């Protein structure tokens, strides 16, 4: 049994068919956690879809209407880069609900993990890069609206810059954003995060870790967030098809563990969501995402005195 809850819904699959985004990974992660006795049924929470009220705290009414009625233009679909379907809409509304639930669990237990989400390229009025609804932003605004937190931090470790996150929270003093990403990669336009760590091509484990952890430490100490959203990218992996960094699987787990330890030492609750992962072997992507759960488990057990979230 895990010391925190996992959030999963079988309808997380984006119904993409043959596509570079392996939307079956959500199901495969769920299966691996059971197969390897990492998690048991009682470790899981089943989310409900986020309410339209929750979604509209971040997204425009016009974009929500387009998604719910299938009225996307050819330009909308081109930016989104995935085919439209009712199943896609259901999946992203559920992912947003899952990130809300994971965040609420983190405030209670110190950690909470959504086995979906991390759709960080979504903007208020359009989707980009496989991302239609920005689940992390929706979760942050929901927590703030409920009075559960005032200040939140996002640490985004996807190989691609978190452009939607940066745009949504730009000039917002209540949310601090960090993105560590490959500089010479998608998206072409990168709105500024509070901290952007621009990695050169083929950066390896030590250089990456050496850039990320000091930045996280400094930001946590100065900003003092009440919750941290960790966007766990599997795509800095050396064999990723859409990435150009050279991290190993062990280096990625070390990355996760390092951020979690810094948060745990400061008694900052952590909600984890997934992000990109396009390894040539989908099982590598699945293993990297599962390792994020294992890193959270290891840190939670190593720092039991830090398990009480801030009031």
N, C-alpha and C positions, 0 to 999 in steps of 0.2 A: 504494500500500500504506500502510495506517495504522500509526502507531507503537505501537499497542496492539490488543487483540483485542475483537471484538464477539461477543456471545452471542445466538443466535437459534435457535428451533425452530418449524417450520411449524405445530405444534399449540398454539402460544400463543393462537390464536383461542379466545375463550371460548364460541363457539357460541351467541351471544345472538340472532341474527336481527335483526329490526327493533327496535332498542333505542337509547336515547340514548347509551349507551356504545358507541363505534364499535370493536368488537373486531377488525374487519378492519384497523385501523390498524397492527397489528404487521406484517402481511404487506406493507402499503403502504410502511411505512418501509424494510423490507428491500429492496423493489423500487426505491425511489427512490435508495437508497445505491448500488445497482448501476447504475441508469439514468444517474445523473449522475457515474459513475466516481469516487465518493468511496471506495468499498470494493471489494475483489476477493474472490474465494472464499477465498483463504488468510487473509483477515482475520477469518474467522468460526470460532467454536467452537460445537459442537452440545452442548447440555447433556443430561444425564440427569435424570430426575425425582429430586427430593430423596428421601432415604430416610425412612421413617416415624420412624426414630430421630431424624433431624434435625428433622422437623416437631414431634415430641413434646417437644423442648427448649423450645418456645414454646407449643404448643397443648395443650389438654386431650385426654385419651384419648377422652372422650365426644364432643367435637366432631370429632375425626378419624374416629371410628367412624360418626358421622352422615353425614359427607361421603362416606366410602368405601362405605357401604351404601345411600345415598339415603334415610336415615331422618330428614330434616329435618322439623321441625314447620312448621305454617303461620306461626307467629311467627318461626321461623328464616328462612324465605324472605322474609317481609316486611322483616325487618331487612337481609337480604342485598341485596334489591332487584334481583336478577337471577334468572331461572329456573334451577332445578337441572337438571343433566344430567351424565352420566359424562364428557362432553367438558370441561365446566367443571372438574371435579375433576382430570382429566388436565392441563389447562392450568395450574392454579395449583400443582400439584406440580412441573411442569416449570419454571414461573416461579421457584419457590424454588430449584430446582437451578441455574437460570440465574443467579440473583443470587449464589449460592455461587461458581459458576465465575467470574463477573465479578469478585468480590472477590478470589479467589485470583489471577486474572490481574493485578489492580491491584497486589497485593503484589509481584508479579514485575516488572511493566512500568511501574508508576507510575499507569496508568489501566486500567480495564476497564469495558466498557459492556454491560449487559443491555438488549436491545431489548424487554423486557417488564418485568413486576414493578411495584414501587412500590405494592403493595396495603396502604396504610397505615391503613386503617380497621378491619382485622381485629383482633379481640381474642382472647385465649387460648381462650375458650370459645364464641365465636360470630362470625359475619361481619356486616359492616355496609357500606353504601355501595359496593356492587359488589366488595367485598374479602372473600375467604373465608380465605385463608392469608397471613400477614404474612411475605412473602419476605425482606424486609430483616432483620427480627428473627431469622428462621431462619438467614440467612447470618452474622449477627453471632455468634449462639450456636455455630454450627458452627466459625467461626474461633477463638473462645475455647476451645471444647472440644478443638480440635486443637493449642492452644498457639501458634497463628500470631500472635495479637494478644491483648493484655489490654484495651486501651481503644479504643473506637470512638466516632465522632461521626456523627449523622444531621442533615443539613441538608435540610429538606423545604420545597419551594417550590410545592407544590400550592396552589391557591386555597382549598382546604378544609383546616381544621386536621387535623394528624396525630394524631387521638385514640387510635387503636390503639397507635401508637408511644409516645405519652406514657404510656399506661396500662401497657404491657408493661415499660417501663424506669424507671417511677417508683421512686424510692428506690434505684436501682442506680448506685453510684458509678463503674462501669466504662463506662457509656454516657451520652453527652451529647447531648441532643436540642434542635434548633432548628426551630421551625415559623414560617414567615411566610405569613400567610393573611388572607383577608377576614374581619373580625370578625363581620359580620352575614350569616353564611352557615352552611351545614351544617358540622359537626354542632351540634345545640343544646347538648349537654354537651361541653365541651372540657377534659379533664383537663390539668393543667399540664405543659407541657414544661419543660426547664431554662430555655429562653428562648422566649417567645411574642411574636412581632411582629404585633400586631393591626392590620391595615390598614383604614382607613375606606373606604367605598364610593367607587369611581371614582378611586382613587389611580393616578397616572401613573408613567412610567418613573423620573424623577429622585427622587421622594420614596421610592419603593419601594427603589431601589438605595441611596439614602442611609441607609435604615434597616437594610438587610440586611448590607452589607459591613462596617461597623464592628462589628456584633454578631458576625459570623463571625470577624473578625480577633481580637477580644478573647477569644472562646471558644477559638479555636485556640491562642492564646498561653498561656492559663491552663490549659486542660485537656490540651493536647498529645496529641491522639489518634494512634494508630498507623495508622488508616485512617479515611477519611471516606466515608460513603454519601450520595450526592446524589440526592434524589428530585426529578426534574425535571418539574414540572407545566407543561403547556401551557395550563392553564385560567385563569391570570391575564390571558390575552389579551383585548383589548378587545371582541372579537366572540364570546366564549364564551357558550354558552347556559346554563351552570350557574354562571357566575362573574359578579362585579360589579366587577372591577377594570378598569383601562384601559391596560394595558401594550401596547406595540406589539411586532411580531415582532422588530424590532431591539433593543428594550429587553429582551426576554426572552433574546436571545442575549448581550447585554451582561451580564445577570444571571448566566448560566451561566459566561461567561468570567471574570467578576469573582471568583466563588467558586473556580473552578479555579485562577486565578492565585494567590490567597492560599494555597491548599493546596500548590501547586507550589513556591512560594517557601520553604515550611516543610518540603518533602520529605515531605509527607503523601500517600500513595497515595489515589486517588479511584476508587470504584466507582459508576457512574451507573446508575440505573434510571428507567423512565418513571413517570408518574403520570397524573392526569386530563388530559383534553383533549376539549372538546365544542363545538368551533367549528361555526358554521353550515355552513361548507364543510370537509369532512373533510380536504381537501388542506392547509388552513391548519394544522390540528393536526399532520398528518404533517410539514409543513415545519418547524414549531417543534421537534418532536422530533429531526428530522435536524439542525437547527441546534445542538442540544446536543452531538451527536457532532462537528460541525464546530468548535465552541468548544473541546472537549477536544483535538481534533487540533491546532488553532492554538496552544493553550497548551503542549501537549507538545512541539511543534516550536520554540516560542519559548524554552522553558526546558529545553534538553536536558541540562544539567548536573544537573538535579533529578530525573532519571528513575530513579535507584536508590532503591528503597523501603527503609524502615528494616528492619534485621535484628532 
